[in-house]
């Protein structure tokens, strides 16, 4: 879990300071433990407690074919790319189960 506003404020790194700022957002985000279970190469199941203003960041190479659904049915906002990594916003606050699938792998 990451703070959406802090992640959105990041820009492509042009210096080591820019990279450090990005790492700080990713590594020192909200204290919201998450579990990730891979289901082969094309799907994942993530369980987390989502807080207001938080986004889900999965350190997986960005590809627009990755899709995400909250609690099995609600599609999340399109994957976004920050530093080549996928992230999604729009998961409702609370206990959440997010399924991520590549392409039409539902």
mmCIF file of the C-alpha atoms, coordinates in Angstrom:
data_MODEL
# 
_entry.id   MODEL 
# 
loop_
_atom_site.group_PDB 
_atom_site.id 
_atom_site.type_symbol 
_atom_site.label_atom_id 
_atom_site.label_alt_id 
_atom_site.label_comp_id 
_atom_site.label_asym_id 
_atom_site.label_entity_id 
_atom_site.label_seq_id 
_atom_site.pdbx_PDB_ins_code 
_atom_site.Cartn_x 
_atom_site.Cartn_y 
_atom_site.Cartn_z 
_atom_site.occupancy 
_atom_site.B_iso_or_equiv 
_atom_site.pdbx_formal_charge 
_atom_site.auth_seq_id 
_atom_site.auth_comp_id 
_atom_site.auth_asym_id 
_atom_site.auth_atom_id 
_atom_site.pdbx_PDB_model_num 
ATOM 1   C CA . UNK A 1 1   ? 0.000   0.000   0.000   1.00 0.00 ? 1   UNK A CA 1 
ATOM 2   C CA . UNK A 1 2   ? 1.201   3.493   -0.810  1.00 0.00 ? 2   UNK A CA 1 
ATOM 3   C CA . UNK A 1 3   ? -0.081  7.010   -0.325  1.00 0.00 ? 3   UNK A CA 1 
ATOM 4   C CA . UNK A 1 4   ? -1.705  7.943   -3.660  1.00 0.00 ? 4   UNK A CA 1 
ATOM 5   C CA . UNK A 1 5   ? -0.878  11.653  -3.462  1.00 0.00 ? 5   UNK A CA 1 
ATOM 6   C CA . UNK A 1 6   ? 2.780   11.047  -2.622  1.00 0.00 ? 6   UNK A CA 1 
ATOM 7   C CA . UNK A 1 7   ? 3.132   8.504   -5.424  1.00 0.00 ? 7   UNK A CA 1 
ATOM 8   C CA . UNK A 1 8   ? 1.412   10.795  -7.936  1.00 0.00 ? 8   UNK A CA 1 
ATOM 9   C CA . UNK A 1 9   ? 3.816   13.594  -7.056  1.00 0.00 ? 9   UNK A CA 1 
ATOM 10  C CA . UNK A 1 10  ? 6.811   11.535  -8.183  1.00 0.00 ? 10  UNK A CA 1 
ATOM 11  C CA . UNK A 1 11  ? 8.326   12.135  -11.599 1.00 0.00 ? 11  UNK A CA 1 
ATOM 12  C CA . UNK A 1 12  ? 10.813  10.107  -13.636 1.00 0.00 ? 12  UNK A CA 1 
ATOM 13  C CA . UNK A 1 13  ? 14.148  10.087  -11.802 1.00 0.00 ? 13  UNK A CA 1 
ATOM 14  C CA . UNK A 1 14  ? 16.743  12.471  -13.125 1.00 0.00 ? 14  UNK A CA 1 
ATOM 15  C CA . UNK A 1 15  ? 18.981  12.258  -10.101 1.00 0.00 ? 15  UNK A CA 1 
ATOM 16  C CA . UNK A 1 16  ? 19.752  9.994   -7.184  1.00 0.00 ? 16  UNK A CA 1 
ATOM 17  C CA . UNK A 1 17  ? 17.626  12.305  -5.002  1.00 0.00 ? 17  UNK A CA 1 
ATOM 18  C CA . UNK A 1 18  ? 14.619  11.677  -7.258  1.00 0.00 ? 18  UNK A CA 1 
ATOM 19  C CA . UNK A 1 19  ? 15.160  7.936   -6.950  1.00 0.00 ? 19  UNK A CA 1 
ATOM 20  C CA . UNK A 1 20  ? 15.506  8.191   -3.160  1.00 0.00 ? 20  UNK A CA 1 
ATOM 21  C CA . UNK A 1 21  ? 12.211  10.115  -2.985  1.00 0.00 ? 21  UNK A CA 1 
ATOM 22  C CA . UNK A 1 22  ? 10.458  7.360   -4.935  1.00 0.00 ? 22  UNK A CA 1 
ATOM 23  C CA . UNK A 1 23  ? 11.958  4.643   -2.741  1.00 0.00 ? 23  UNK A CA 1 
ATOM 24  C CA . UNK A 1 24  ? 10.807  6.567   0.349   1.00 0.00 ? 24  UNK A CA 1 
ATOM 25  C CA . UNK A 1 25  ? 7.207   6.586   -0.944  1.00 0.00 ? 25  UNK A CA 1 
ATOM 26  C CA . UNK A 1 26  ? 7.316   2.859   -1.688  1.00 0.00 ? 26  UNK A CA 1 
ATOM 27  C CA . UNK A 1 27  ? 9.201   1.671   1.387   1.00 0.00 ? 27  UNK A CA 1 
ATOM 28  C CA . UNK A 1 28  ? 7.845   4.061   4.016   1.00 0.00 ? 28  UNK A CA 1 
ATOM 29  C CA . UNK A 1 29  ? 4.196   4.144   3.110   1.00 0.00 ? 29  UNK A CA 1 
ATOM 30  C CA . UNK A 1 30  ? 1.177   3.390   5.274   1.00 0.00 ? 30  UNK A CA 1 
ATOM 31  C CA . UNK A 1 31  ? 1.533   0.601   7.807   1.00 0.00 ? 31  UNK A CA 1 
ATOM 32  C CA . UNK A 1 32  ? -0.866  -1.653  5.975   1.00 0.00 ? 32  UNK A CA 1 
ATOM 33  C CA . UNK A 1 33  ? 0.494   -5.173  5.535   1.00 0.00 ? 33  UNK A CA 1 
ATOM 34  C CA . UNK A 1 34  ? -0.620  -6.988  2.419   1.00 0.00 ? 34  UNK A CA 1 
ATOM 35  C CA . UNK A 1 35  ? -0.273  -10.525 1.137   1.00 0.00 ? 35  UNK A CA 1 
ATOM 36  C CA . UNK A 1 36  ? 0.175   -11.441 -2.500  1.00 0.00 ? 36  UNK A CA 1 
ATOM 37  C CA . UNK A 1 37  ? -0.417  -14.913 -3.870  1.00 0.00 ? 37  UNK A CA 1 
ATOM 38  C CA . UNK A 1 38  ? 0.596   -15.646 -7.460  1.00 0.00 ? 38  UNK A CA 1 
ATOM 39  C CA . UNK A 1 39  ? -1.692  -17.846 -9.482  1.00 0.00 ? 39  UNK A CA 1 
ATOM 40  C CA . UNK A 1 40  ? 0.702   -18.775 -12.255 1.00 0.00 ? 40  UNK A CA 1 
ATOM 41  C CA . UNK A 1 41  ? 2.226   -16.142 -14.512 1.00 0.00 ? 41  UNK A CA 1 
ATOM 42  C CA . UNK A 1 42  ? -0.975  -14.297 -15.448 1.00 0.00 ? 42  UNK A CA 1 
ATOM 43  C CA . UNK A 1 43  ? -2.869  -13.743 -12.197 1.00 0.00 ? 43  UNK A CA 1 
ATOM 44  C CA . UNK A 1 44  ? -2.388  -12.678 -8.585  1.00 0.00 ? 44  UNK A CA 1 
ATOM 45  C CA . UNK A 1 45  ? -4.588  -12.369 -5.515  1.00 0.00 ? 45  UNK A CA 1 
ATOM 46  C CA . UNK A 1 46  ? -3.805  -9.557  -3.110  1.00 0.00 ? 46  UNK A CA 1 
ATOM 47  C CA . UNK A 1 47  ? -5.349  -9.145  0.342   1.00 0.00 ? 47  UNK A CA 1 
ATOM 48  C CA . UNK A 1 48  ? -4.917  -5.887  2.216   1.00 0.00 ? 48  UNK A CA 1 
ATOM 49  C CA . UNK A 1 49  ? -6.547  -3.306  4.421   1.00 0.00 ? 49  UNK A CA 1 
ATOM 50  C CA . UNK A 1 50  ? -6.962  -0.223  2.248   1.00 0.00 ? 50  UNK A CA 1 
ATOM 51  C CA . UNK A 1 51  ? -7.094  3.180   3.887   1.00 0.00 ? 51  UNK A CA 1 
ATOM 52  C CA . UNK A 1 52  ? -8.499  6.416   2.476   1.00 0.00 ? 52  UNK A CA 1 
ATOM 53  C CA . UNK A 1 53  ? -6.137  7.927   -0.078  1.00 0.00 ? 53  UNK A CA 1 
ATOM 54  C CA . UNK A 1 54  ? -4.153  4.725   -0.494  1.00 0.00 ? 54  UNK A CA 1 
ATOM 55  C CA . UNK A 1 55  ? -3.296  2.887   -3.693  1.00 0.00 ? 55  UNK A CA 1 
ATOM 56  C CA . UNK A 1 56  ? -2.131  -0.633  -4.395  1.00 0.00 ? 56  UNK A CA 1 
ATOM 57  C CA . UNK A 1 57  ? 1.362   -0.852  -5.822  1.00 0.00 ? 57  UNK A CA 1 
ATOM 58  C CA . UNK A 1 58  ? 2.558   -4.164  -7.200  1.00 0.00 ? 58  UNK A CA 1 
ATOM 59  C CA . UNK A 1 59  ? 6.203   -4.326  -8.139  1.00 0.00 ? 59  UNK A CA 1 
ATOM 60  C CA . UNK A 1 60  ? 5.446   -5.919  -11.464 1.00 0.00 ? 60  UNK A CA 1 
ATOM 61  C CA . UNK A 1 61  ? 6.565   -4.495  -14.791 1.00 0.00 ? 61  UNK A CA 1 
ATOM 62  C CA . UNK A 1 62  ? 3.895   -2.184  -16.170 1.00 0.00 ? 62  UNK A CA 1 
ATOM 63  C CA . UNK A 1 63  ? 1.784   -3.458  -19.049 1.00 0.00 ? 63  UNK A CA 1 
ATOM 64  C CA . UNK A 1 64  ? -1.637  -2.048  -19.961 1.00 0.00 ? 64  UNK A CA 1 
ATOM 65  C CA . UNK A 1 65  ? -2.989  -5.612  -20.213 1.00 0.00 ? 65  UNK A CA 1 
ATOM 66  C CA . UNK A 1 66  ? -2.910  -5.973  -16.403 1.00 0.00 ? 66  UNK A CA 1 
ATOM 67  C CA . UNK A 1 67  ? -6.436  -5.547  -14.978 1.00 0.00 ? 67  UNK A CA 1 
ATOM 68  C CA . UNK A 1 68  ? -7.584  -5.391  -11.343 1.00 0.00 ? 68  UNK A CA 1 
ATOM 69  C CA . UNK A 1 69  ? -10.908 -6.082  -9.603  1.00 0.00 ? 69  UNK A CA 1 
ATOM 70  C CA . UNK A 1 70  ? -11.783 -5.244  -6.017  1.00 0.00 ? 70  UNK A CA 1 
ATOM 71  C CA . UNK A 1 71  ? -13.615 -7.946  -4.046  1.00 0.00 ? 71  UNK A CA 1 
ATOM 72  C CA . UNK A 1 72  ? -14.198 -9.994  -7.165  1.00 0.00 ? 72  UNK A CA 1 
ATOM 73  C CA . UNK A 1 73  ? -16.348 -7.604  -9.149  1.00 0.00 ? 73  UNK A CA 1 
ATOM 74  C CA . UNK A 1 74  ? -15.506 -3.894  -9.088  1.00 0.00 ? 74  UNK A CA 1 
ATOM 75  C CA . UNK A 1 75  ? -12.870 -2.940  -11.683 1.00 0.00 ? 75  UNK A CA 1 
ATOM 76  C CA . UNK A 1 76  ? -10.189 -0.642  -10.303 1.00 0.00 ? 76  UNK A CA 1 
ATOM 77  C CA . UNK A 1 77  ? -8.887  2.446   -12.047 1.00 0.00 ? 77  UNK A CA 1 
ATOM 78  C CA . UNK A 1 78  ? -6.571  1.627   -14.904 1.00 0.00 ? 78  UNK A CA 1 
ATOM 79  C CA . UNK A 1 79  ? -3.058  0.557   -14.095 1.00 0.00 ? 79  UNK A CA 1 
ATOM 80  C CA . UNK A 1 80  ? -0.752  3.524   -13.974 1.00 0.00 ? 80  UNK A CA 1 
ATOM 81  C CA . UNK A 1 81  ? 2.944   3.587   -14.473 1.00 0.00 ? 81  UNK A CA 1 
ATOM 82  C CA . UNK A 1 82  ? 5.477   5.118   -12.149 1.00 0.00 ? 82  UNK A CA 1 
ATOM 83  C CA . UNK A 1 83  ? 9.055   4.134   -12.833 1.00 0.00 ? 83  UNK A CA 1 
ATOM 84  C CA . UNK A 1 84  ? 7.818   1.175   -14.887 1.00 0.00 ? 84  UNK A CA 1 
ATOM 85  C CA . UNK A 1 85  ? 5.817   -0.334  -12.002 1.00 0.00 ? 85  UNK A CA 1 
ATOM 86  C CA . UNK A 1 86  ? 2.064   -1.054  -11.960 1.00 0.00 ? 86  UNK A CA 1 
ATOM 87  C CA . UNK A 1 87  ? -0.327  0.546   -9.485  1.00 0.00 ? 87  UNK A CA 1 
ATOM 88  C CA . UNK A 1 88  ? -4.077  0.862   -9.086  1.00 0.00 ? 88  UNK A CA 1 
ATOM 89  C CA . UNK A 1 89  ? -6.303  3.279   -7.220  1.00 0.00 ? 89  UNK A CA 1 
ATOM 90  C CA . UNK A 1 90  ? -9.964  3.264   -6.343  1.00 0.00 ? 90  UNK A CA 1 
ATOM 91  C CA . UNK A 1 91  ? -10.153 0.276   -4.014  1.00 0.00 ? 91  UNK A CA 1 
ATOM 92  C CA . UNK A 1 92  ? -12.714 1.078   -1.309  1.00 0.00 ? 92  UNK A CA 1 
ATOM 93  C CA . UNK A 1 93  ? -11.371 1.601   2.229   1.00 0.00 ? 93  UNK A CA 1 
ATOM 94  C CA . UNK A 1 94  ? -11.477 -1.494  4.418   1.00 0.00 ? 94  UNK A CA 1 
ATOM 95  C CA . UNK A 1 95  ? -10.511 -5.131  4.063   1.00 0.00 ? 95  UNK A CA 1 
ATOM 96  C CA . UNK A 1 96  ? -10.068 -5.807  0.388   1.00 0.00 ? 96  UNK A CA 1 
ATOM 97  C CA . UNK A 1 97  ? -9.293  -8.708  -1.878  1.00 0.00 ? 97  UNK A CA 1 
ATOM 98  C CA . UNK A 1 98  ? -7.934  -7.624  -5.251  1.00 0.00 ? 98  UNK A CA 1 
ATOM 99  C CA . UNK A 1 99  ? -7.554  -9.974  -8.173  1.00 0.00 ? 99  UNK A CA 1 
ATOM 100 C CA . UNK A 1 100 ? -5.031  -8.951  -10.789 1.00 0.00 ? 100 UNK A CA 1 
ATOM 101 C CA . UNK A 1 101 ? -5.056  -10.659 -14.155 1.00 0.00 ? 101 UNK A CA 1 
ATOM 102 C CA . UNK A 1 102 ? -3.118  -10.241 -17.363 1.00 0.00 ? 102 UNK A CA 1 
ATOM 103 C CA . UNK A 1 103 ? -5.288  -9.789  -20.432 1.00 0.00 ? 103 UNK A CA 1 
ATOM 104 C CA . UNK A 1 104 ? -8.486  -11.758 -20.275 1.00 0.00 ? 104 UNK A CA 1 
ATOM 105 C CA . UNK A 1 105 ? -7.255  -14.182 -17.594 1.00 0.00 ? 105 UNK A CA 1 
ATOM 106 C CA . UNK A 1 106 ? -10.151 -13.868 -15.132 1.00 0.00 ? 106 UNK A CA 1 
# 
